[in-house]
Amino acid sequence: MKSSSMLQSMTKWRILSRIAVVGFLFALVAFGAVPGYWTGNWPWAKLPPVTNLKQIKAIRNQGLEIPGWQTLEQAIVSIGGNKWSFQRIQQDNQKPLLLLLLPQNGPKSQPQVEWADINGFFQTYARTQTKGKWQTDSYTKLLFTAETSTPTTSVAQVKARLFRAWNGQQTFAMVQWYASPEGGYSVPSHWFWSDQFAQLHRKRVPWVAVCLQIPIKPLGNIEEYQPLAESLGKLIQSTLMAGPFAGEPSENG
């Protein structure tokens, strides 16, 4: 009976805690909206400018110059109705890697179903080009910290997702996350809440969707390639932080 009572108390406490968190979030949003109500200037009437939007959008046409890596090919490809930067990069004589980047296109654009679009893109490619089937498994989290000292010293935590994929001819380690100046997550909801809080202070959280495709041994163990995936993830995130994400707010365009 005691254990049952304790379990009920814990369950009740968890429910109340969640209600309190939700109430707190709504209160923050409400307090941000109240001044706009009395003045007639609603916060969402005109979105704050996105920091360095022009430089971020340029990724689509130019790709991203990764230190120590050579760009073999860069093009714009349409995936799920969005225009991505398609970039093949290589270091020394290693197998080339594929880096797909979707930069924020404007103040109203937000991450949504990019990973589903990417999956559909590779399914179509496998079916038409390799006569195989695009399959995935071994999903896990990839946690790493990216640092940069230019233009200012900053540190960012990234929680990406790592999984294995194959198309009948090749096997890959896939790494995906939504990058922002403060870090990155594999799910768009984290960006949404960060951006909502930033808007309360008339700021925005810029973003770039990152998808990295690393060739590995046929049906190789994904854990063996985790250090390589982490190293590349750090490098890409740091490059974004020191380049496109750095700078002063630009016009929304």
Secondary structure, 3 states (H helix, E strand, C coil): CHHHHHHHHHHHHHHHHHHHHHHHHHHHHHHHHHHHHHHCCCCCCCCCCCECHHHHHCHHHHCCCCCCCEEEEEEEEEECCEEEEEEEEECCCCCCEEEEEEECCCCCCCCCCHHHHHHHHHHHHHHHHHCCCCEEEEEEEEEEEEEECCCCCEEEEEEEEEEEEECCCCEEEEEEEEEECCEEECCHHHHHHHHHHHHCCCCCCCCEEEEEEEEECCCCCHHHHHHHHHHHHHHHHHHHHHCCCCCCECCCC
